[in-house]
Amino acid sequence: MSGRGSGIALKAAVLVVVLFLHIPFLVIVLYSFNGDRGQSWPITNWTTQWFGAAFDNSGLRDAVALSVEAAVGATVIAVTLGTLASFAVHRFHFFGRETISFILVLPLALPGIVTGMALNATINVGGFPFGLFTIIAGHATFCVVVVYNNAIARLRRGSRSLDEASADLGANPIQTFRHITVPLLRGALFAGALLAFALSFDEVIVTTFTAGTQATLPIWILDHLRLPNERPIVNVVAVLIVVVMTIPIFIAQRLSGDDGATLT
Amino acid sequence: MTTTSSATVAMPTGRGPGRRAMAFLHRHRRLQLALFLVLPLGWLGVIYLGSLGVLFISSFWSLNPLTSAIDHTFTLANYQRILSTPVYRVIVLRTATVAAAVTITDVILAFPIAYYMARVARRRTRMILLMLVALPLWSSYLVRVYAWRVILGDNGPLDWAFGSIGLGGVAPGYSDLSMWITFSYLWLPYMILPLYAGFQRLPTSLLEASSDLGARTAFTFRRVVLPMVMPAVVAGSIFTFSLTLGDYIVPQLVSNSQFIGNVVYESQGVANNVPFAAAFATVPVLIMAVYLWAAGRLGALEAL
């Protein structure tokens, strides 16, 4: 809508932002091949030895296992609760319907230490044992909203006429659910589940308040990144996490079509 | 909505069995709704809102100095301590200031790229840019903070870059400035994505009308575009502001300063004083409550 010069300026601004968002990853990738234990730049010795060292680290393997267990548990709960909530909001009109999505987004929208400290106070006051179950409970709470958002977006896009056509053709509600609703929602739920898994796998602030002495993968990294001797392994783990997490997110994005809203 | 349509069919039959069927259906629908809602609302109500309740209540308790056990008698001592200790005021002010600075920075950085994605780029470019913006959001928070710890460190890439252009010693190192950079980087996608959606919703005809009526680009931007994307900006800012407010990892890793979160975490973890930690954790709730209330008045909560 304006001159050629401002068009170039706009493109330059876009490029700067994209570089700003991605150069940090490049730096970490380069450092994972650093032959020195120090972190000084530029890198002079190159090696791949730290990748092997990371796989041999048993503490790290335990942390990965705990993170996977927690993420699976949180995802199962989040998919169940998120789907139910999306059906309720999509199919029914009821008092307080508009506040549902607000309540669901609250654990993500409120500062992490608030959610963390609230859960921590409850676990302490209630005398519950800290561990896998408290980690899952915390993660599930803020994962529900990503499943809900994906499911409700798909439900709103899918037309009701399909349900009605199914009913007109003589299907009972259960048949309609099985043959119309579930296939319609499958992609969105899978995408939501992947995002919930990623969110849980990565979470650290709330987790430090609910894990007790247990170490999930992010907590393991947090404990080790300040130890000079462990830095090379932390670099390698960082790169592996980014690679491993990018794949499901890429799939989730593909599944849910071209609206970026899925990822927020 | 099969149940609704059968209800409307049943309506004309009026009194008698039709009415009873409708009443049953009504009850039935309520029952259905209850079945759908009981688990999600139960979970969030009991575990989340319940925990927030416990947080609030326990902030009025105290720690017995002799036994280190929690004393359940009501006291305002924790809040008095927060208000009367100068260093806590500094920490709260610093946290809120950095959160505000980060939010403003992200708005400025997000505008051009969100505008470009929504209104200039072709479909293919838009898809690629969307991917490039959304991916960092999902590829490990901790790794991204760690990357900046490495970049900003002594003899790190940034230090080296400044040194190589003759500005040795200018690099921010680990400081409040580094925190501002790191947070702005971390939450930038949270601002770009809603703003992109906001620009997409902007009707082209409106911009044309403005220009037909003789408005210059800057004027159209200020009087037409800005008011219309404002809800999107506020929606994004809830995330940039709240996430900064609630973080305590970034201050640990790229600065020597303390945030509200550091005080909360250390009161709970190191000093084992849950009531005081709970009281301090209500400070960001209070700040966010004011923020969300203001955002709600601007009509931005529907855009979340």
Contacts between the chains, C-beta under 8 A, distances in Angstrom:
chain1	res1	chain2	res2	distance
A	1	B	207	6.8
A	1	B	211	7.2
A	1	B	217	6.3
A	2	B	217	4.9
A	7	B	120	8.0
A	10	B	112	5.5
A	10	B	115	7.3
A	10	B	116	5.6
A	10	B	120	6.9
A	11	B	116	7.3
A	13	B	112	3.7
A	13	B	113	6.7
A	13	B	116	7.8
A	14	B	112	6.2
A	14	B	113	4.8
A	14	B	116	4.9
A	14	B	129	7.3
A	17	B	109	5.7
A	17	B	110	7.8
A	17	B	112	7.3
A	17	B	113	4.6
A	17	B	188	7.3
A	17	B	192	7.7
A	18	B	113	7.4
A	18	B	129	7.3
A	18	B	132	5.5
A	18	B	133	7.9
A	20	B	109	7.5
A	20	B	185	6.5
A	20	B	188	7.5
A	21	B	132	6.7
A	21	B	133	6.8
A	21	B	136	5.1
A	21	B	185	7.3
A	21	B	188	6.6
A	21	B	189	7.3
A	22	B	132	6.9
A	22	B	136	7.1
A	24	B	144	6.2
A	24	B	147	3.6
A	24	B	148	6.2
A	24	B	151	6.4
A	24	B	185	7.0
A	25	B	136	7.6
A	25	B	139	7.4
A	25	B	144	8.0
A	25	B	147	6.7
A	27	B	147	5.8
A	27	B	150	6.2
A	27	B	151	5.6
A	27	B	157	6.0
A	28	B	143	6.6
A	28	B	146	7.2
A	28	B	147	4.8
A	28	B	150	6.8
A	31	B	150	6.1
A	38	B	155	7.7
A	39	B	150	5.7
A	39	B	153	5.8
A	39	B	155	7.3
A	39	B	156	6.3
A	40	B	155	3.8
A	40	B	156	7.2
A	40	B	160	7.9
A	41	B	155	6.5
A	41	B	156	5.5
A	41	B	157	4.4
A	41	B	159	7.3
A	41	B	160	4.4
A	42	B	160	6.7
A	77	B	43	7.4
A	80	B	39	6.8
A	81	B	39	5.6
A	81	B	40	4.1
A	81	B	43	5.5
A	81	B	44	7.9
A	82	B	40	7.3
A	84	B	36	5.0
A	84	B	37	7.2
A	84	B	39	5.5
A	84	B	40	5.2
A	85	B	36	7.4
A	85	B	37	7.2
A	85	B	40	4.0
A	85	B	41	7.7
A	87	B	36	5.1
A	88	B	33	6.0
A	88	B	36	3.8
A	88	B	37	4.9
A	88	B	40	7.5
A	91	B	1	6.3
A	91	B	36	7.7
A	92	B	29	7.1
A	92	B	32	7.5
A	92	B	33	4.6
A	92	B	36	7.4
A	94	B	33	5.9
A	100	B	41	7.8
A	101	B	304	7.2
A	102	B	301	6.8
A	102	B	304	7.8
A	103	B	41	7.6
A	103	B	44	5.6
A	103	B	49	7.6
A	104	B	40	7.5
A	104	B	44	6.7
A	105	B	304	5.8
A	106	B	44	7.9
A	106	B	48	7.1
A	107	B	44	7.7
A	107	B	48	5.7
A	109	B	238	5.9
A	109	B	239	7.2
A	109	B	242	5.8
A	109	B	288	7.7
A	109	B	292	7.7
A	109	B	304	7.5
A	110	B	242	6.5
A	110	B	246	7.1
A	110	B	284	7.9
A	110	B	285	6.8
A	110	B	288	6.0
A	111	B	242	5.2
A	111	B	243	7.3
A	111	B	245	4.6
A	111	B	246	2.3
A	111	B	247	7.7
A	111	B	260	8.0
A	111	B	261	7.5
A	111	B	284	4.4
A	111	B	285	7.7
A	111	B	288	6.5
A	112	B	243	7.2
A	112	B	246	4.0
A	112	B	247	6.5
A	112	B	261	7.5
A	113	B	246	4.7
A	113	B	247	7.7
A	113	B	248	6.2
A	113	B	260	6.9
A	113	B	261	4.1
A	113	B	264	5.0
A	113	B	265	7.0
A	113	B	281	5.9
A	113	B	284	6.8
A	114	B	52	7.7
A	114	B	55	7.5
A	114	B	246	6.1
A	114	B	281	5.3
A	114	B	284	5.7
A	114	B	285	5.4
A	114	B	288	7.8
A	115	B	48	7.7
A	115	B	51	7.9
A	115	B	246	7.8
A	117	B	55	6.1
A	117	B	264	5.4
A	117	B	268	6.6
A	117	B	277	5.8
A	117	B	278	6.2
A	117	B	281	3.9
A	118	B	48	7.7
A	118	B	51	3.9
A	118	B	52	4.9
A	118	B	54	6.7
A	118	B	55	4.0
A	118	B	281	7.2
A	119	B	47	7.9
A	119	B	51	5.1
A	120	B	268	5.9
A	120	B	274	7.2
A	120	B	277	7.6
A	121	B	51	7.0
A	121	B	54	5.1
A	121	B	55	4.9
A	121	B	58	4.9
A	121	B	274	5.6
A	121	B	277	7.6
A	121	B	278	5.0
A	122	B	50	6.9
A	122	B	51	4.3
A	122	B	54	4.5
A	122	B	55	7.6
A	124	B	70	8.0
A	124	B	274	5.1
A	125	B	54	5.7
A	125	B	58	6.0
A	125	B	70	7.5
A	125	B	274	7.6
A	126	B	54	7.9
A	137	B	47	5.9
A	140	B	43	7.3
A	141	B	43	7.3
A	141	B	44	6.8
A	141	B	47	5.9
A	141	B	48	5.1
A	144	B	40	6.6
A	144	B	43	7.4
A	144	B	44	7.0
A	160	B	1	5.9
A	163	B	1	6.9
A	163	B	2	6.2
A	164	B	1	7.7
A	164	B	2	6.9
A	164	B	5	6.7
A	167	B	2	4.5
A	167	B	5	7.5
A	173	B	2	6.0
A	173	B	3	7.9
A	176	B	2	7.0
A	195	B	138	7.2
A	198	B	138	5.4
A	199	B	138	8.0
A	202	B	138	7.8
A	202	B	140	5.1
A	202	B	141	5.7
A	202	B	142	7.1
A	203	B	141	7.8
A	204	B	141	6.6
A	204	B	142	5.4
A	204	B	249	6.4
A	205	B	246	6.8
A	205	B	247	6.7
A	205	B	248	6.9
A	205	B	249	6.4
A	205	B	261	7.4
A	208	B	265	6.9
A	208	B	269	7.8
A	209	B	265	7.6
A	209	B	268	7.1
A	218	B	140	7.7
A	218	B	141	7.8
A	218	B	142	4.8
A	221	B	142	5.5
A	221	B	143	7.8
A	221	B	146	7.1
A	222	B	142	6.6
A	222	B	249	7.1
A	225	B	146	5.8
A	225	B	149	7.3
A	225	B	253	7.6
A	234	B	146	7.0
A	235	B	150	8.0
A	238	B	140	7.3
A	238	B	143	4.3
A	238	B	146	5.8
A	238	B	147	7.4
A	241	B	139	7.5
A	241	B	140	4.8
A	241	B	143	5.6
A	242	B	139	4.6
A	242	B	140	5.9
A	242	B	143	5.7
A	245	B	138	6.3
A	245	B	139	5.0
A	245	B	140	5.9
A	246	B	135	6.3
A	246	B	138	7.8
A	246	B	139	5.6
A	249	B	134	7.6
A	249	B	135	6.4
A	249	B	138	4.3
A	249	B	139	7.2
A	250	B	131	7.7
A	250	B	135	7.8
A	253	B	131	6.4
A	253	B	134	6.8
A	258	B	123	7.9
A	258	B	127	6.3
A	258	B	130	7.7
A	260	B	130	4.5
A	260	B	133	7.4
A	260	B	134	5.7
A	260	B	193	5.3
A	260	B	196	6.5
A	260	B	197	7.4
A	261	B	193	7.5
A	261	B	197	6.4
A	263	B	134	4.3
A	263	B	137	6.4
A	263	B	138	6.6
A	263	B	193	7.1
A	264	B	134	8.0
A	264	B	137	8.0
A	264	B	190	7.2
A	264	B	193	4.9
A	264	B	194	6.9
